[in-house]
């Protein structure tokens, strides 16, 4: 799992956007909402937005199997 402690609501928001994208139903509004939340989280955490976004996408799209 990621070394970054993402809030559950941000993980769920990214997951819903990823699932919508997989169905071909991702809207610009949802994508913008995800980007805004990632940016706010990164700024509040002192992280680079790109680093936070890539870690979140990896967490959602490629979860590690349970040990």
N, C-alpha and C positions, 0 to 999 in steps of 0.2 A: 504494500500500500504506500501511498504518498507520505513523505515526511512532513508535509504541510497538513495542518489540522483544519480542514475546510468545514464550515458550518453545514449541518445536514441540509438546510434549505437551499444552499447553493449547489450542493451535490445533486439534490432532487431537481432543481431548475435545469442544470446542465443535462441530467439524464432525460428529462422530458423534451428538451430541445434536440438531443441526439435521436431519441425515438421518433420524434416528429420528422426529422431529416431523413431517417431511414424509410419512413412511409411517404416521403415526398411532400410533407405537409408543413415544413418549417416556414414560419412567417417572418417577415422583416421585424415585426414588433417583438416577437419572442427572442429572436437573435439579438436585437438591440438590448432587451432586458437582461439577457445573460451577460452580454459584454459590459453593461453598466455595473452589474453586481460583481463581476470579476474585477473590474477596475477599482471599484470601491473597496473590495476585500483586499486587493493587493496594496493599495495605498495605505489602508488602515494597519496592515500587517508589516509594512516596510519592505514589501517584495516587488520585484519587477513584474509588471503585468503579464508579460510574455511567459515568464517562468511559472507564474501562478496558473495561467490559462493552460499551458501544456501539461502541467501536473494534474490539473482537474480533468482534462480530456483523457489523459492516460488512466486515471482512477476510474472514470465512468466507462470508457470504451474497452479497456483491457484490464479488468479487475483481476487481482491475484487470487488463485484458488484458496479456499479455506485450508488452513494447516491442520 
